[in-house]
Amino acid sequence: MSLLALSSLALGVEAAQARPCLFAELARRSPGQDTWLLVTSGHGAFGVGAGTYVCDAKCTLDLLAAHPRFVVSTANGRIFRLLPESGAITPEQGGAAGDGTANDQPAIQAAIDYAEEIGAQEVRFPAPRYRIDCPLRTSPAGQSLASDGHPLVIRKSLVLKGMAAGRTVLDFRTLDGAAAETDWQLVPTSASDPTLAVWRGGGIFVSGDTVDPGKGQRSIARLELDRLVFRGNRQHTGNHAWPADPVTGDGWDITDKALWVQDCHVGEIVCRDTDMIGWEGEIFYLGGAIDAVERVELSRSRFATTNGSAFNPGCNAEILATDLYFRRCFPGAGGDRQEPRDLPQLRVARL
């Protein structure tokens, strides 16, 4: 074989190593040392979760170990990580099916964790519906800072944005994928009280700073929810007694909050064009220190169908609400409990 033929062959092999493939196939590639970008045609299937991967200073063994859905080591030992597009990544790039049938909780949580690690601004949801099963809860129900057993956990500033034409539905289920109205976990009430308590886990658990670093310095400076539907699949039974009955599951289930902020410090929370429907506890809950949250902005959103309060800001946050609707809930704004009544439809111009 001539030198020219050998050179052409080498170039062909190098080009083949850089050709787009599935993320799952990157581990078998051996890109040249002068190749810094790789493009995939999908994560586990063609056309679903395609992305661009970069080899840079952030590509460490620790990053690989912590985020294997988004970071890969090639056959020749080089590490590549997913590069956000315009500051955003998608759960599909971490293996989510986005078909509304498969449990996408692990991929969505992994996308949130990876975005927080590398400083990506957004996790975008391009599909119309994602199924999210509640993980196993092993901590007692009363351990307010424990993050296990919560479907999704946020620890740093982030935007969650639905990209589907009619908004994106996050379909929250119980441990085995069943509706949480008829299925739930039972865990000890506290470390000192082994009495079993209902655990449904809610939707998003916001795990901010437990020690306040000061306003403007909080790890979650801004959490933004945009064009989403949090569908909890729970019913309004009219039973406002709490805690929920461990036998029937009925009642005000204080472990089932759609958005849950407790005993931590957060900057700003923005909820825009986002509905939270079908829960057994408070739908939008802020609890703990009087200065736990600096500011809340709610617009074009609907909180509906719960045995608990629709909106319970138990802190001294600045609140601006426009075009906010409540329906079929136990209304409350923190503090003393109010007499149960069904709100047919309430529009709040400002709170």
Secondary structure, DSSP 8 states (H G I E B T S, - for coil): --HHHHHHHHHHHHHHHHS-EEHHHHTT----TT--EEEEEESSBTTBS--EEE-STT--HHHHHH-TTTEEE-TTS-EEEEE-BTTEE-GGGGT---SSSSB-HHHHHHHHHHHHHHT--EEEE-SSEEEEE-----S-TT-TT--TT-SEEE-S-EEEEE-STT-EEEEEE-TTSS-TTT--EEEESSSS---EEEE---SEEE--BSS---TT--S-SEEEEESEEEE------S---SS--TTT--S--TT--SEEEESSBEEEEEEES-EEEEESS-SEEEESSTTSEEEEEEEEEEEEEESS-SEEE-S--EEEEEEEEEESS----SSS-------S-EEES--
